[in-house]
Amino acid sequence: CERHGVSLPTAATQFVYAHPAVTAVVQGALTPEHVAANIAAISTPIPAAFWDDLKSSGLIPAAAPVPGA
C-alpha cells in the first residue's frame, strides 16, 4: 500500500466492491468523520499497478476481480 500511496482501508473497501457477487457493503460509521472516510475509501483512485503487484506477490489470487478490470 505504501509503495503505491494507497491506504489499507481504501484498498480493502474497493477490493470487496470489485467482486461481481457483492451487491452491497455495510460500512460502520459512528461520526461524520467516519462517513467522510468511508466515502473517500470508495472514491479514491487506486492505480492498476497496485492490484498487479498484489497479484504478482501472491497476496491476492491472480484471478481475483479488482477495480477497473
PQR file with spaces between the fields and no chain letter, atoms N, CA, C, O and H, PARSE charges and radii, in Angstrom:
ATOM       1  N    CYS     1       0.825   -1.200    0.000 -0.4000 1.5000
ATOM       2  CA   CYS     1       0.000    0.000    0.000 -0.0000 2.0000
ATOM       3  C    CYS     1       0.868    1.262    0.000  0.5500 1.7000
ATOM       4  O    CYS     1       0.623    2.204   -0.753 -0.5500 1.4000
ATOM       5  N    GLU     2       1.873    1.254    0.853 -0.4000 1.5000
ATOM       6  CA   GLU     2       2.733    2.440    0.968 -0.0000 2.0000
ATOM       7  C    GLU     2       3.431    2.761   -0.348  0.5500 1.7000
ATOM       8  O    GLU     2       3.518    3.925   -0.742 -0.5500 1.4000
ATOM       9  H    GLU     2       2.072    0.489    1.464  0.4000 1.0000
ATOM      10  N    ARG     3       3.924    1.739   -1.023 -0.4000 1.5000
ATOM      11  CA   ARG     3       4.650    1.936   -2.288 -0.0000 2.0000
ATOM      12  C    ARG     3       3.791    2.654   -3.328  0.5500 1.7000
ATOM      13  O    ARG     3       4.306    3.417   -4.146 -0.5500 1.4000
ATOM      14  H    ARG     3       3.854    0.794   -0.703  0.4000 1.0000
ATOM      15  N    HIS     4       2.484    2.407   -3.295 -0.4000 1.5000
ATOM      16  CA   HIS     4       1.577    2.997   -4.281 -0.0000 2.0000
ATOM      17  C    HIS     4       0.784    4.179   -3.727  0.5500 1.7000
ATOM      18  O    HIS     4      -0.032    4.762   -4.441 -0.5500 1.4000
ATOM      19  H    HIS     4       2.066    1.787   -2.631  0.4000 1.0000
ATOM      20  N    GLY     5       1.010    4.538   -2.471 -0.4000 1.5000
ATOM      21  CA   GLY     5       0.284    5.664   -1.877 -0.0000 2.0000
ATOM      22  C    GLY     5      -1.185    5.375   -1.648  0.5500 1.7000
ATOM      23  O    GLY     5      -2.030    6.265   -1.746 -0.5500 1.4000
ATOM      24  H    GLY     5       1.672    4.064   -1.890  0.4000 1.0000
ATOM      25  N    VAL     6      -1.484    4.107   -1.336 -0.4000 1.5000
ATOM      26  CA   VAL     6      -2.866    3.679   -1.126 -0.0000 2.0000
ATOM      27  C    VAL     6      -3.026    3.275    0.329  0.5500 1.7000
ATOM      28  O    VAL     6      -2.216    2.507    0.849 -0.5500 1.4000
ATOM      29  H    VAL     6      -0.797    3.384   -1.256  0.4000 1.0000
ATOM      30  N    SER     7      -4.055    3.780    0.992 -0.4000 1.5000
ATOM      31  CA   SER     7      -4.278    3.370    2.379 -0.0000 2.0000
ATOM      32  C    SER     7      -4.890    1.967    2.403  0.5500 1.7000
ATOM      33  O    SER     7      -5.604    1.576    1.480 -0.5500 1.4000
ATOM      34  H    SER     7      -4.712    4.403    0.570  0.4000 1.0000
ATOM      35  N    LEU     8      -4.603    1.226    3.460 -0.4000 1.5000
ATOM      36  CA   LEU     8      -5.150   -0.124    3.585 -0.0000 2.0000
ATOM      37  C    LEU     8      -6.676   -0.120    3.603  0.5500 1.7000
ATOM      38  O    LEU     8      -7.285   -0.952    2.931 -0.5500 1.4000
ATOM      39  H    LEU     8      -4.023    1.544    4.209  0.4000 1.0000
ATOM      40  N    PRO     9      -7.327    0.796    4.356 -0.5600 1.5000
ATOM      41  CA   PRO     9      -8.798    0.823    4.318  0.2800 2.0000
ATOM      42  C    PRO     9      -9.362    1.076    2.909  0.5500 1.7000
ATOM      43  O    PRO     9     -10.385    0.502    2.536 -0.5500 1.4000
ATOM      44  N    THR    10      -8.696    1.927    2.140 -0.4000 1.5000
ATOM      45  CA   THR    10      -9.146    2.193    0.777 -0.0000 2.0000
ATOM      46  C    THR    10      -9.032    0.940   -0.076  0.5500 1.7000
ATOM      47  O    THR    10      -9.967    0.590   -0.797 -0.5500 1.4000
ATOM      48  H    THR    10      -7.865    2.393    2.443  0.4000 1.0000
ATOM      49  N    ALA    11      -7.896    0.264    0.002 -0.4000 1.5000
ATOM      50  CA   ALA    11      -7.697   -0.962   -0.776 -0.0000 2.0000
ATOM      51  C    ALA    11      -8.704   -2.035   -0.372  0.5500 1.7000
ATOM      52  O    ALA    11      -9.299   -2.683   -1.234 -0.5500 1.4000
ATOM      53  H    ALA    11      -7.137    0.547    0.588  0.4000 1.0000
ATOM      54  N    ALA    12      -8.895   -2.222    0.910 -0.4000 1.5000
ATOM      55  CA   ALA    12      -9.822   -3.253    1.390 -0.0000 2.0000
ATOM      56  C    ALA    12     -11.249   -2.964    0.940  0.5500 1.7000
ATOM      57  O    ALA    12     -11.963   -3.863    0.496 -0.5500 1.4000
ATOM      58  H    ALA    12      -8.413   -1.696    1.609  0.4000 1.0000
ATOM      59  N    THR    13     -11.653   -1.722    1.057 -0.4000 1.5000
ATOM      60  CA   THR    13     -13.010   -1.341    0.669 -0.0000 2.0000
ATOM      61  C    THR    13     -13.238   -1.572   -0.816  0.5500 1.7000
ATOM      62  O    THR    13     -14.238   -2.172   -1.208 -0.5500 1.4000
ATOM      63  H    THR    13     -11.073   -0.992    1.419  0.4000 1.0000
ATOM      64  N    GLN    14     -12.322   -1.102   -1.632 -0.4000 1.5000
ATOM      65  CA   GLN    14     -12.518   -1.229   -3.075 -0.0000 2.0000
ATOM      66  C    GLN    14     -12.381   -2.670   -3.550  0.5500 1.7000
ATOM      67  O    GLN    14     -13.040   -3.062   -4.513 -0.5500 1.4000
ATOM      68  H    GLN    14     -11.510   -0.614   -1.313  0.4000 1.0000
ATOM      69  N    PHE    15     -11.542   -3.465   -2.897 -0.4000 1.5000
ATOM      70  CA   PHE    15     -11.401   -4.869   -3.265 -0.0000 2.0000
ATOM      71  C    PHE    15     -12.723   -5.605   -3.082  0.5500 1.7000
ATOM      72  O    PHE    15     -13.124   -6.388   -3.944 -0.5500 1.4000
ATOM      73  H    PHE    15     -11.007   -3.147   -2.115  0.4000 1.0000
ATOM      74  N    VAL    16     -13.392   -5.360   -1.976 -0.4000 1.5000
ATOM      75  CA   VAL    16     -14.677   -6.012   -1.707 -0.0000 2.0000
ATOM      76  C    VAL    16     -15.712   -5.609   -2.760  0.5500 1.7000
ATOM      77  O    VAL    16     -16.432   -6.463   -3.279 -0.5500 1.4000
ATOM      78  H    VAL    16     -13.066   -4.724   -1.276  0.4000 1.0000
ATOM      79  N    TYR    17     -15.788   -4.344   -3.071 -0.4000 1.5000
ATOM      80  CA   TYR    17     -16.771   -3.865   -4.037 -0.0000 2.0000
ATOM      81  C    TYR    17     -16.524   -4.391   -5.452  0.5500 1.7000
ATOM      82  O    TYR    17     -17.450   -4.420   -6.262 -0.5500 1.4000
ATOM      83  H    TYR    17     -15.204   -3.651   -2.650  0.4000 1.0000
ATOM      84  N    ALA    18     -15.298   -4.806   -5.763 -0.4000 1.5000
ATOM      85  CA   ALA    18     -14.972   -5.238   -7.123 -0.0000 2.0000
ATOM      86  C    ALA    18     -15.537   -6.608   -7.472  0.5500 1.7000
ATOM      87  O    ALA    18     -15.674   -6.928   -8.653 -0.5500 1.4000
ATOM      88  H    ALA    18     -14.546   -4.783   -5.105  0.4000 1.0000
ATOM      89  N    HIS    19     -15.862   -7.412   -6.489 -0.4000 1.5000
ATOM      90  CA   HIS    19     -16.353   -8.761   -6.784 -0.0000 2.0000
ATOM      91  C    HIS    19     -17.776   -8.688   -7.316  0.5500 1.7000
ATOM      92  O    HIS    19     -18.624   -8.036   -6.706 -0.5500 1.4000
ATOM      93  H    HIS    19     -15.750   -7.151   -5.530  0.4000 1.0000
ATOM      94  N    PRO    20     -18.059   -9.341   -8.437 -0.5600 1.5000
ATOM      95  CA   PRO    20     -19.394   -9.243   -9.041  0.2800 2.0000
ATOM      96  C    PRO    20     -20.517   -9.832   -8.181  0.5500 1.7000
ATOM      97  O    PRO    20     -21.683   -9.493   -8.384 -0.5500 1.4000
ATOM      98  N    ALA    21     -20.191  -10.697   -7.236 -0.4000 1.5000
ATOM      99  CA   ALA    21     -21.229  -11.281   -6.373 -0.0000 2.0000
ATOM     100  C    ALA    21     -21.640  -10.340   -5.244  0.5500 1.7000
ATOM     101  O    ALA    21     -22.658  -10.561   -4.589 -0.5500 1.4000
ATOM     102  H    ALA    21     -19.244  -10.972   -7.071  0.4000 1.0000
ATOM     103  N    VAL    22     -20.860   -9.303   -5.019 -0.4000 1.5000
ATOM     104  CA   VAL    22     -21.155   -8.362   -3.934 -0.0000 2.0000
ATOM     105  C    VAL    22     -22.131   -7.312   -4.453  0.5500 1.7000
ATOM     106  O    VAL    22     -21.839   -6.589   -5.405 -0.5500 1.4000
ATOM     107  H    VAL    22     -20.033   -9.123   -5.551  0.4000 1.0000
ATOM     108  N    THR    23     -23.286   -7.244   -3.817 -0.4000 1.5000
ATOM     109  CA   THR    23     -24.280   -6.251   -4.230 -0.0000 2.0000
ATOM     110  C    THR    23     -24.403   -5.107   -3.232  0.5500 1.7000
ATOM     111  O    THR    23     -24.950   -4.053   -3.558 -0.5500 1.4000
ATOM     112  H    THR    23     -23.523   -7.831   -3.044  0.4000 1.0000
ATOM     113  N    ALA    24     -23.900   -5.309   -2.025 -0.4000 1.5000
ATOM     114  CA   ALA    24     -23.951   -4.250   -1.017 -0.0000 2.0000
ATOM     115  C    ALA    24     -22.888   -4.504    0.039  0.5500 1.7000
ATOM     116  O    ALA    24     -22.560   -5.648    0.354 -0.5500 1.4000
ATOM     117  H    ALA    24     -23.456   -6.165   -1.760  0.4000 1.0000
ATOM     118  N    VAL    25     -22.365   -3.432    0.571 -0.4000 1.5000
ATOM     119  CA   VAL    25     -21.399   -3.493    1.666 -0.0000 2.0000
ATOM     120  C    VAL    25     -21.877   -2.516    2.729  0.5500 1.7000
ATOM     121  O    VAL    25     -22.178   -1.361    2.429 -0.5500 1.4000
ATOM     122  H    VAL    25     -22.631   -2.502    0.316  0.4000 1.0000
ATOM     123  N    VAL    26     -21.947   -2.975    3.953 -0.4000 1.5000
ATOM     124  CA   VAL    26     -22.353   -2.103    5.059 -0.0000 2.0000
ATOM     125  C    VAL    26     -21.101   -1.689    5.805  0.5500 1.7000
ATOM     126  O    VAL    26     -20.419   -2.517    6.408 -0.5500 1.4000
ATOM     127  H    VAL    26     -21.703   -3.914    4.196  0.4000 1.0000
ATOM     128  N    GLN    27     -20.810   -0.409    5.758 -0.4000 1.5000
ATOM     129  CA   GLN    27     -19.648    0.124    6.459 -0.0000 2.0000
ATOM     130  C    GLN    27     -20.140    0.895    7.670  0.5500 1.7000
ATOM     131  O    GLN    27     -21.034    1.735    7.563 -0.5500 1.4000
ATOM     132  H    GLN    27     -21.364    0.263    5.268  0.4000 1.0000
ATOM     133  N    GLY    28     -19.562    0.610    8.805 -0.4000 1.5000
ATOM     134  CA   GLY    28     -19.956    1.300   10.026 -0.0000 2.0000
ATOM     135  C    GLY    28     -19.503    2.743   10.028  0.5500 1.7000
ATOM     136  O    GLY    28     -18.496    3.099    9.416 -0.5500 1.4000
ATOM     137  H    GLY    28     -18.836   -0.073    8.893  0.4000 1.0000
ATOM     138  N    ALA    29     -20.259    3.563   10.723 -0.4000 1.5000
ATOM     139  CA   ALA    29     -19.908    4.980   10.856 -0.0000 2.0000
ATOM     140  C    ALA    29     -20.565    5.528   12.118  0.5500 1.7000
ATOM     141  O    ALA    29     -21.790    5.600   12.217 -0.5500 1.4000
ATOM     142  H    ALA    29     -21.077    3.274   11.221  0.4000 1.0000
ATOM     143  N    LEU    30     -19.746    5.904   13.061 -0.4000 1.5000
ATOM     144  CA   LEU    30     -20.273    6.473   14.304 -0.0000 2.0000
ATOM     145  C    LEU    30     -20.282    7.995   14.293  0.5500 1.7000
ATOM     146  O    LEU    30     -21.021    8.628   15.048 -0.5500 1.4000
ATOM     147  H    LEU    30     -18.751    5.846   12.981  0.4000 1.0000
ATOM     148  N    THR    31     -19.453    8.574   13.431 -0.4000 1.5000
ATOM     149  CA   THR    31     -19.317   10.029   13.405 -0.0000 2.0000
ATOM     150  C    THR    31     -19.348   10.521   11.961  0.5500 1.7000
ATOM     151  O    THR    31     -19.189    9.731   11.030 -0.5500 1.4000
ATOM     152  H    THR    31     -18.853    8.060   12.818  0.4000 1.0000
ATOM     153  N    PRO    32     -19.552   11.808   11.776 -0.5600 1.5000
ATOM     154  CA   PRO    32     -19.462   12.359   10.415  0.2800 2.0000
ATOM     155  C    PRO    32     -18.084   12.120    9.784  0.5500 1.7000
ATOM     156  O    PRO    32     -17.973   11.972    8.567 -0.5500 1.4000
ATOM     157  N    GLU    33     -17.053   12.085   10.604 -0.4000 1.5000
ATOM     158  CA   GLU    33     -15.704   11.823   10.094 -0.0000 2.0000
ATOM     159  C    GLU    33     -15.595   10.406    9.528  0.5500 1.7000
ATOM     160  O    GLU    33     -14.913   10.184    8.527 -0.5500 1.4000
ATOM     161  H    GLU    33     -17.143   12.205   11.593  0.4000 1.0000
ATOM     162  N    HIS    34     -16.267    9.452   10.171 -0.4000 1.5000
ATOM     163  CA   HIS    34     -16.280    8.084    9.660 -0.0000 2.0000
ATOM     164  C    HIS    34     -16.988    8.029    8.303  0.5500 1.7000
ATOM     165  O    HIS    34     -16.537    7.333    7.393 -0.5500 1.4000
ATOM     166  H    HIS    34     -16.821    9.632   10.984  0.4000 1.0000
ATOM     167  N    VAL    35     -18.075    8.748    8.173 -0.4000 1.5000
ATOM     168  CA   VAL    35     -18.800    8.789    6.899 -0.0000 2.0000
ATOM     169  C    VAL    35     -17.895    9.355    5.811  0.5500 1.7000
ATOM     170  O    VAL    35     -17.826    8.809    4.710 -0.5500 1.4000
ATOM     171  H    VAL    35     -18.441    9.314    8.912  0.4000 1.0000
ATOM     172  N    ALA    36     -17.208   10.441    6.116 -0.4000 1.5000
ATOM     173  CA   ALA    36     -16.293   11.050    5.143 -0.0000 2.0000
ATOM     174  C    ALA    36     -15.173   10.086    4.767  0.5500 1.7000
ATOM     175  O    ALA    36     -14.796   10.001    3.598 -0.5500 1.4000
ATOM     176  H    ALA    36     -17.264   10.885    7.011  0.4000 1.0000
ATOM     177  N    ALA    37     -14.637    9.358    5.748 -0.4000 1.5000
ATOM     178  CA   ALA    37     -13.574    8.386    5.468 -0.0000 2.0000
ATOM     179  C    ALA    37     -14.095    7.251    4.590  0.5500 1.7000
ATOM     180  O    ALA    37     -13.388    6.792    3.693 -0.5500 1.4000
ATOM     181  H    ALA    37     -14.943    9.427    6.698  0.4000 1.0000
ATOM     182  N    ASN    38     -15.319    6.793    4.836 -0.4000 1.5000
ATOM     183  CA   ASN    38     -15.910    5.730    4.015 -0.0000 2.0000
ATOM     184  C    ASN    38     -16.102    6.194    2.577  0.5500 1.7000
ATOM     185  O    ASN    38     -15.830    5.445    1.639 -0.5500 1.4000
ATOM     186  H    ASN    38     -15.894    7.166    5.565  0.4000 1.0000
ATOM     187  N    ILE    39     -16.562    7.409    2.404 -0.4000 1.5000
ATOM     188  CA   ILE    39     -16.747    7.960    1.056 -0.0000 2.0000
ATOM     189  C    ILE    39     -15.403    8.069    0.346  0.5500 1.7000
ATOM     190  O    ILE    39     -15.290    7.741   -0.835 -0.5500 1.4000
ATOM     191  H    ILE    39     -16.782    8.018    3.166  0.4000 1.0000
ATOM     192  N    ALA    40     -14.393    8.526    1.063 -0.4000 1.5000
ATOM     193  CA   ALA    40     -13.057    8.643    0.472 -0.0000 2.0000
ATOM     194  C    ALA    40     -12.513    7.275    0.087  0.5500 1.7000
ATOM     195  O    ALA    40     -11.870    7.133   -0.953 -0.5500 1.4000
ATOM     196  H    ALA    40     -14.485    8.793    2.022  0.4000 1.0000
ATOM     197  N    ALA    41     -12.766    6.271    0.917 -0.4000 1.5000
ATOM     198  CA   ALA    41     -12.270    4.925    0.639 -0.0000 2.0000
ATOM     199  C    ALA    41     -12.884    4.347   -0.632  0.5500 1.7000
ATOM     200  O    ALA    41     -12.243    3.568   -1.338 -0.5500 1.4000
ATOM     201  H    ALA    41     -13.288    6.387    1.762  0.4000 1.0000
ATOM     202  N    ILE    42     -14.103    4.723   -0.914 -0.4000 1.5000
ATOM     203  CA   ILE    42     -14.784    4.222   -2.106 -0.0000 2.0000
ATOM     204  C    ILE    42     -14.352    4.990   -3.357  0.5500 1.7000
ATOM     205  O    ILE    42     -14.266    4.413   -4.441 -0.5500 1.4000
ATOM     206  H    ILE    42     -14.623    5.355   -0.340  0.4000 1.0000
ATOM     207  N    SER    43     -14.086    6.266   -3.212 -0.4000 1.5000
ATOM     208  CA   SER    43     -13.895    7.116   -4.389 -0.0000 2.0000
ATOM     209  C    SER    43     -12.443    7.465   -4.718  0.5500 1.7000
ATOM     210  O    SER    43     -12.187    8.050   -5.770 -0.5500 1.4000
ATOM     211  H    SER    43     -14.156    6.735   -2.332  0.4000 1.0000
ATOM     212  N    THR    44     -11.504    7.130   -3.867 -0.4000 1.5000
ATOM     213  CA   THR    44     -10.100    7.437   -4.137 -0.0000 2.0000
ATOM     214  C    THR    44      -9.578    6.517   -5.234  0.5500 1.7000
ATOM     215  O    THR    44      -9.701    5.297   -5.125 -0.5500 1.4000
ATOM     216  H    THR    44     -11.712    6.655   -3.012  0.4000 1.0000
ATOM     217  N    PRO    45      -8.995    7.084   -6.291 -0.5600 1.5000
ATOM     218  CA   PRO    45      -8.459    6.237   -7.359  0.2800 2.0000
ATOM     219  C    PRO    45      -7.278    5.387   -6.865  0.5500 1.7000
ATOM     220  O    PRO    45      -6.435    5.857   -6.101 -0.5500 1.4000
ATOM     221  N    ILE    46      -7.239    4.141   -7.312 -0.4000 1.5000
ATOM     222  CA   ILE    46      -6.129    3.241   -6.998 -0.0000 2.0000
ATOM     223  C    ILE    46      -5.494    2.842   -8.332  0.5500 1.7000
ATOM     224  O    ILE    46      -6.194    2.396   -9.241 -0.5500 1.4000
ATOM     225  H    ILE    46      -7.924    3.759   -7.933  0.4000 1.0000
ATOM     226  N    PRO    47      -4.172    3.000   -8.455 -0.5600 1.5000
ATOM     227  CA   PRO    47      -3.537    2.645   -9.723  0.2800 2.0000
ATOM     228  C    PRO    47      -3.620    1.141  -10.008  0.5500 1.7000
ATOM     229  O    PRO    47      -3.545    0.325   -9.090 -0.5500 1.4000
ATOM     230  N    ALA    48      -3.774    0.789  -11.273 -0.4000 1.5000
ATOM     231  CA   ALA    48      -3.848   -0.618  -11.671 -0.0000 2.0000
ATOM     232  C    ALA    48      -2.590   -1.373  -11.247  0.5500 1.7000
ATOM     233  O    ALA    48      -2.652   -2.566  -10.951 -0.5500 1.4000
ATOM     234  H    ALA    48      -3.835    1.453  -12.019  0.4000 1.0000
ATOM     235  N    ALA    49      -1.455   -0.685  -11.216 -0.4000 1.5000
ATOM     236  CA   ALA    49      -0.196   -1.327  -10.820 -0.0000 2.0000
ATOM     237  C    ALA    49      -0.260   -1.852   -9.389  0.5500 1.7000
ATOM     238  O    ALA    49       0.408   -2.832   -9.059 -0.5500 1.4000
ATOM     239  H    ALA    49      -1.405    0.284  -11.456  0.4000 1.0000
ATOM     240  N    PHE    50      -1.054   -1.211   -8.541 -0.4000 1.5000
ATOM     241  CA   PHE    50      -1.221   -1.677   -7.163 -0.0000 2.0000
ATOM     242  C    PHE    50      -1.803   -3.079   -7.154  0.5500 1.7000
ATOM     243  O    PHE    50      -1.278   -3.964   -6.479 -0.5500 1.4000
ATOM     244  H    PHE    50      -1.596   -0.415   -8.809  0.4000 1.0000
ATOM     245  N    TRP    51      -2.888   -3.292   -7.902 -0.4000 1.5000
ATOM     246  CA   TRP    51      -3.540   -4.594   -7.960 -0.0000 2.0000
ATOM     247  C    TRP    51      -2.625   -5.616   -8.633  0.5500 1.7000
ATOM     248  O    TRP    51      -2.577   -6.773   -8.215 -0.5500 1.4000
ATOM     249  H    TRP    51      -3.314   -2.573   -8.450  0.4000 1.0000
ATOM     250  N    ASP    52      -1.906   -5.201   -9.664 -0.4000 1.5000
ATOM     251  CA   ASP    52      -0.960   -6.089  -10.336 -0.0000 2.0000
ATOM     252  C    ASP    52       0.114   -6.568   -9.368  0.5500 1.7000
ATOM     253  O    ASP    52       0.474   -7.746   -9.366 -0.5500 1.4000
ATOM     254  H    ASP    52      -1.945   -4.261  -10.004  0.4000 1.0000
ATOM     255  N    ASP    53       0.627   -5.654   -8.545 -0.4000 1.5000
ATOM     256  CA   ASP    53       1.650   -6.016   -7.557 -0.0000 2.0000
ATOM     257  C    ASP    53       1.111   -6.993   -6.523  0.5500 1.7000
ATOM     258  O    ASP    53       1.806   -7.932   -6.133 -0.5500 1.4000
ATOM     259  H    ASP    53       0.335   -4.698   -8.546  0.4000 1.0000
ATOM     260  N    LEU    54      -0.127   -6.778   -6.075 -0.4000 1.5000
ATOM     261  CA   LEU    54      -0.716   -7.704   -5.103 -0.0000 2.0000
ATOM     262  C    LEU    54      -0.843   -9.101   -5.703  0.5500 1.7000
ATOM     263  O    LEU    54      -0.573  -10.100   -5.037 -0.5500 1.4000
ATOM     264  H    LEU    54      -0.692   -6.015   -6.391  0.4000 1.0000
ATOM     265  N    LYS    55      -1.254   -9.157   -6.955 -0.4000 1.5000
ATOM     266  CA   LYS    55      -1.401  -10.459   -7.622 -0.0000 2.0000
ATOM     267  C    LYS    55      -0.047  -11.125   -7.843  0.5500 1.7000
ATOM     268  O    LYS    55       0.112  -12.311   -7.557 -0.5500 1.4000
ATOM     269  H    LYS    55      -1.473   -8.345   -7.496  0.4000 1.0000
ATOM     270  N    SER    56       0.923  -10.379   -8.346 -0.4000 1.5000
ATOM     271  CA   SER    56       2.232  -10.975   -8.636 -0.0000 2.0000
ATOM     272  C    SER    56       2.965  -11.385   -7.358  0.5500 1.7000
ATOM     273  O    SER    56       3.831  -12.259   -7.395 -0.5500 1.4000
ATOM     274  H    SER    56       0.793   -9.415   -8.579  0.4000 1.0000
ATOM     275  N    SER    57       2.627  -10.763   -6.236 -0.4000 1.5000
ATOM     276  CA   SER    57       3.222  -11.124   -4.945 -0.0000 2.0000
ATOM     277  C    SER    57       2.488  -12.273   -4.272  0.5500 1.7000
ATOM     278  O    SER    57       2.936  -12.778   -3.243 -0.5500 1.4000
ATOM     279  H    SER    57       1.924  -10.052   -6.205  0.4000 1.0000
ATOM     280  N    GLY    58       1.368  -12.689   -4.840 -0.4000 1.5000
ATOM     281  CA   GLY    58       0.578  -13.758   -4.268 -0.0000 2.0000
ATOM     282  C    GLY    58      -0.263  -13.332   -3.086  0.5500 1.7000
ATOM     283  O    GLY    58      -0.748  -14.177   -2.333 -0.5500 1.4000
ATOM     284  H    GLY    58       1.004  -12.279   -5.676  0.4000 1.0000
ATOM     285  N    LEU    59      -0.445  -12.027   -2.911 -0.4000 1.5000
ATOM     286  CA   LEU    59      -1.240  -11.529   -1.788 -0.0000 2.0000
ATOM     287  C    LEU    59      -2.740  -11.623   -2.049  0.5500 1.7000
ATOM     288  O    LEU    59      -3.539  -11.695   -1.115 -0.5500 1.4000
ATOM     289  H    LEU    59      -0.051  -11.340   -3.523  0.4000 1.0000
ATOM     290  N    ILE    60      -3.113  -11.622   -3.323 -0.4000 1.5000
ATOM     291  CA   ILE    60      -4.492  -11.908   -3.720 -0.0000 2.0000
ATOM     292  C    ILE    60      -4.396  -12.865   -4.908  0.5500 1.7000
ATOM     293  O    ILE    60      -3.397  -12.856   -5.626 -0.5500 1.4000
ATOM     294  H    ILE    60      -2.464  -11.564   -4.081  0.4000 1.0000
ATOM     295  N    PRO    61      -5.423  -13.688   -5.120 -0.5600 1.5000
ATOM     296  CA   PRO    61      -5.377  -14.645   -6.233  0.2800 2.0000
ATOM     297  C    PRO    61      -5.259  -13.936   -7.591  0.5500 1.7000
ATOM     298  O    PRO    61      -5.812  -12.855   -7.791 -0.5500 1.4000
ATOM     299  N    ALA    62      -4.542  -14.555   -8.496 -0.4000 1.5000
ATOM     300  CA   ALA    62      -4.339  -13.972   -9.827 -0.0000 2.0000
ATOM     301  C    ALA    62      -5.658  -13.737  -10.546  0.5500 1.7000
ATOM     302  O    ALA    62      -5.757  -12.817  -11.358 -0.5500 1.4000
ATOM     303  H    ALA    62      -4.092  -15.433   -8.333  0.4000 1.0000
ATOM     304  N    ALA    63      -6.670  -14.547  -10.267 -0.4000 1.5000
ATOM     305  CA   ALA    63      -7.966  -14.405  -10.938 -0.0000 2.0000
ATOM     306  C    ALA    63      -8.949  -13.523  -10.173  0.5500 1.7000
ATOM     307  O    ALA    63     -10.100  -13.376  -10.586 -0.5500 1.4000
ATOM     308  H    ALA    63      -6.590  -15.294   -9.607  0.4000 1.0000
ATOM     309  N    ALA    64      -8.508  -12.937   -9.065 -0.4000 1.5000
ATOM     310  CA   ALA    64      -9.424  -12.111   -8.261 -0.0000 2.0000
ATOM     311  C    ALA    64      -9.881  -10.894   -9.052  0.5500 1.7000
ATOM     312  O    ALA    64      -9.064  -10.227   -9.687 -0.5500 1.4000
ATOM     313  H    ALA    64      -7.573  -13.057   -8.730  0.4000 1.0000
ATOM     314  N    PRO    65     -11.176  -10.596   -9.022 -0.5600 1.5000
ATOM     315  CA   PRO    65     -11.643   -9.368   -9.662  0.2800 2.0000
ATOM     316  C    PRO    65     -11.144   -8.159   -8.876  0.5500 1.7000
ATOM     317  O    PRO    65     -11.167   -8.143   -7.646 -0.5500 1.4000
ATOM     318  N    VAL    66     -10.698   -7.159   -9.607 -0.4000 1.5000
ATOM     319  CA   VAL    66     -10.192   -5.945   -8.961 -0.0000 2.0000
ATOM     320  C    VAL    66     -10.842   -4.738   -9.622  0.5500 1.7000
ATOM     321  O    VAL    66     -11.304   -4.827  -10.759 -0.5500 1.4000
ATOM     322  H    VAL    66     -10.680   -7.171  -10.607  0.4000 1.0000
ATOM     323  N    PRO    67     -10.880   -3.616   -8.922 -0.5600 1.5000
ATOM     324  CA   PRO    67     -11.473   -2.415   -9.505  0.2800 2.0000
ATOM     325  C    PRO    67     -10.798   -2.024  -10.810  0.5500 1.7000
ATOM     326  O    PRO    67      -9.577   -2.109  -10.943 -0.5500 1.4000
ATOM     327  N    GLY    68     -11.589   -1.604  -11.745 -0.4000 1.5000
ATOM     328  CA   GLY    68     -11.074   -1.132  -13.027 -0.0000 2.0000
ATOM     329  C    GLY    68     -10.747   -2.226  -14.014  0.5500 1.7000
ATOM     330  O    GLY    68     -10.354   -1.938  -15.145 -0.5500 1.4000
ATOM     331  H    GLY    68     -12.581   -1.535  -11.637  0.4000 1.0000
ATOM     332  N    ALA    69     -10.901   -3.478  -13.613 -0.4000 1.5000
ATOM     333  CA   ALA    69     -10.558   -4.563  -14.545 -0.0000 2.0000
ATOM     334  C    ALA    69     -11.782   -5.022  -15.309  0.5500 1.7000
ATOM     335  O    ALA    69     -11.690   -5.927  -16.139 -0.5500 1.4000
ATOM     336  H    ALA    69     -11.221   -3.712  -12.695  0.4000 1.0000
